[in-house]
Amino acid sequence: QVQLVESGGGSVQAGGSLRLSCAASGYTYGSYCMGWFRQAPGKEREGVAHIAGDGSTRYADSVKGRFSISKDSAKNTLYLQMNSLKPEDTAMYYCAADLSALCPDSLTAGPESGDFGDWGQGTQVTVSK
């Protein structure tokens, strides 16, 4: 059984940094596509970043240059380093796994399109002015 557990969320002032972690168990995800998503109250889910099995990455325009997705295959853990945080980054952040080496073409892809079938429970990030 695949399990994804996020951690590292919290409250931070604008301009600060946080690093989110997503520990995977039940399978070795290193060769698969993994992603970070976020959802703020009253808003649709947003794809934040993908990392494919070969390590290639893709970012939403809203986080380019500020966020960095990475993985440690030895620890079976996915990370999201978030710098220069803004109040609009406030959301619940989720990690997800897509059992394919290639990531979907769109950051908006999700279970509705048959992608990213496994999700964590989420970790809250709150950025104050």
Secondary structure, DSSP 4 states (H G I P E B T S, - for coil): --EEEEE--EEEETT--EEEEEEEESS-GGGSEEEEEEE-TTS--EEEEEE-TTS-EEE-TTTTTTEEEEEETTTTEEEEEE-S--GGG-EEEEEEEESSSSPPSSTT--GGGT---EE---EEEEEE-
